[in-house]
Amino acid sequence: MYAYLDNTLKHLNKLIKQIDRYYGEEKAVDILDGLTYVTGNETPKEAAAWAVQVTKRLEEKIEEKASTRIREECACVNTNKYSAYNKKYFKELREKNPNEDDYLKAVAAFLSGRPRIGKNVELKNKEIVTYLGERRNCGCFVVKGGWEKPPSKTWCRCCQGCLLSVYRFILPDKRCNMDIIKTLATGGKDCIFKTWFE
């Protein structure tokens, strides 16, 4: 048995909820028609084949900005306002570093190497750049071991959502933006995300 069997079903349920939230139940049924068959017992290859079809359907039926939001909200790991990042760590770093540039450097150093964040995090031109680490295969929990790389960066937006759920607490009074610099889906050997605030 696979230890992560139910990740596919959990992901489907999140996806249905988010499409329904943005477009309504009827549109969710239309977009996912024929793709709600997963039970959580799929092999990695079966889960990966399902994910390819989901990605294709989202790209065909939803404009990119909306599909990005939906995929971000499907994040497997989602940090909330009660997390230690928000309640403790970022507040402590801010108290020690009243200057915003110094604070962002301290945050990048603090996040670098943390589980579920990345192998390396650095500040470049007021943007936080996160490197998940070089790998040969996609580390997505939904399809782990099922493919070498996602079919497109649309699937990677879920991973972006995991990071975004933490990073939005860095400067809570500013809008947190994140985008993909490169991932395995775009031909990179590392998955790299940039974050900026406005």
C-alpha positions in Angstrom: 0.0 0.0 0.0 1.1 3.6 -0.6 1.3 5.9 2.5 -0.2 8.8 0.6 -3.1 7.1 -1.1 -5.8 9.5 0.0 -3.9 12.7 -1.2 -5.6 12.4 -4.7 -9.1 12.2 -3.2 -8.3 15.1 -0.8 -7.0 17.1 -3.7 -10.1 16.4 -5.8 -12.3 17.6 -3.0 -10.4 20.8 -2.6 -10.5 21.4 -6.3 -14.3 20.9 -6.4 -14.7 23.3 -3.5 -12.5 26.0 -5.1 -14.1 25.8 -8.5 -17.5 25.9 -6.9 -16.4 28.9 -4.8 -15.3 30.9 -7.9 -17.7 29.7 -10.5 -20.6 27.9 -8.9 -21.5 24.2 -8.7 -22.8 23.9 -12.2 -19.4 25.1 -13.7 -17.5 22.8 -11.3 -19.5 19.9 -12.6 -18.8 20.9 -16.2 -15.1 21.5 -15.7 -14.6 18.2 -13.8 -17.0 16.1 -15.8 -15.5 12.6 -16.0 -12.7 13.4 -13.6 -14.4 12.8 -10.2 -13.7 9.1 -10.3 -10.7 9.1 -8.0 -11.0 7.2 -4.7 -7.6 7.7 -3.2 -6.5 4.2 -4.0 -4.8 5.1 -7.3 -1.3 4.1 -8.0 1.2 7.0 -8.5 0.9 6.5 -12.3 -2.9 6.5 -12.2 -2.9 9.6 -10.0 -0.4 11.3 -12.4 -2.6 10.5 -15.4 -5.6 12.0 -13.6 -3.6 15.1 -12.7 -2.6 15.6 -16.3 -6.3 15.5 -17.4 -7.3 17.9 -14.6 -4.5 20.3 -15.7 -5.6 20.1 -19.3 -9.3 20.7 -18.4 -8.4 23.7 -16.2 -6.3 25.3 -19.0 -9.1 24.7 -21.5 -12.0 25.9 -19.5 -10.7 28.6 -17.1 -8.7 31.7 -17.8 -5.1 31.6 -16.3 -5.6 34.2 -13.5 -8.6 32.3 -12.1 -7.0 28.9 -12.5 -3.9 30.2 -10.7 -6.1 31.3 -7.7 -8.0 28.0 -7.7 -4.8 25.9 -7.8 -3.2 28.0 -5.1 -6.2 27.3 -2.9 -5.7 23.5 -3.5 -2.4 23.6 -1.5 -1.7 20.3 0.3 -0.3 22.3 3.3 -1.9 25.6 4.2 -0.6 27.8 6.9 -3.2 29.9 8.7 -3.2 32.9 11.0 -2.7 30.7 14.1 0.6 29.3 12.9 3.9 30.0 14.7 5.1 31.9 11.6 2.4 34.5 12.1 2.1 34.4 15.9 5.7 34.2 16.8 8.6 34.0 14.3 7.9 36.8 11.9 6.9 39.1 14.8 10.1 38.4 16.7 12.2 39.0 13.5 10.3 42.3 12.9 11.0 43.5 16.4 14.7 42.8 16.0 14.8 44.4 12.5 12.7 47.5 12.3 14.2 48.4 8.9 12.2 46.6 6.2 15.1 45.6 4.1 17.0 44.2 7.1 13.8 42.4 8.2 13.3 40.8 4.8 16.9 39.6 4.8 16.4 38.1 8.3 13.2 36.4 7.1 14.9 34.9 4.1 17.7 33.6 6.3 15.2 32.2 8.8 13.1 30.4 6.1 16.1 29.0 4.2 16.3 25.2 4.7 13.0 24.9 6.6 10.8 21.9 6.0 8.0 22.6 3.4 9.7 25.9 2.5 12.8 25.3 0.4 16.4 24.3 0.3 17.5 28.0 -0.1 15.7 31.3 0.4 17.3 34.6 -0.4 16.5 38.3 -0.8 17.3 39.7 -4.3 16.2 43.3 -5.2 13.5 43.3 -2.4 12.1 40.0 -3.8 12.3 36.8 -1.8 13.5 34.0 -4.0 12.7 30.4 -2.9 14.6 27.4 -4.3 12.9 24.1 -3.5 16.1 22.2 -4.4 17.3 20.4 -7.5 15.6 17.1 -8.1 14.9 14.6 -10.9 11.3 14.0 -10.2 8.3 16.1 -9.1 7.8 16.0 -5.3 4.0 16.6 -5.5 2.3 14.5 -2.8 -0.7 13.9 -5.0 1.3 12.1 -7.7 4.5 11.4 -5.9 6.5 9.0 -8.0 4.0 9.1 -10.7 5.7 11.4 -13.2 9.1 13.1 -13.7 7.5 16.5 -14.2 4.1 18.2 -14.2 2.5 18.8 -17.7 2.6 22.6 -17.1 3.1 25.1 -14.4 -0.6 25.2 -13.8 -0.2 22.1 -11.7 2.7 23.8 -9.8 0.4 26.6 -8.6 -0.6 24.3 -5.8 2.9 24.3 -4.5 3.0 28.0 -4.9 -0.1 28.2 -2.7 1.7 26.3 0.1 4.5 28.9 0.1 2.1 31.8 -0.3 0.1 30.7 2.7 3.3 31.3 4.8 4.7 34.3 3.0 1.6 36.4 3.2 2.3 36.8 7.0 5.7 38.3 6.4 4.3 41.8 5.7 0.7 41.4 6.6 -0.1 45.1 5.8 1.0 44.7 2.2 -0.2 42.6 -0.6 1.9 39.4 -1.1 2.5 38.4 -4.7 4.2 35.2 -5.8 5.1 33.8 -9.2 7.0 30.9 -10.7 10.4 31.6 -12.1 10.9 28.0 -13.1 9.9 24.5 -12.2 10.4 21.0 -13.5 7.3 21.7 -15.6 9.0 24.5 -17.4 12.2 22.6 -18.0 14.1 23.7 -14.8 16.1 21.4 -12.6 14.9 23.3 -9.5 11.5 24.8 -8.6 12.0 28.5 -8.0 9.4 31.0 -6.8 9.7 34.8 -6.4 7.7 36.8 -3.9 7.3 40.5 -3.6 5.1 42.9 -1.6 3.2 46.0 -2.5 
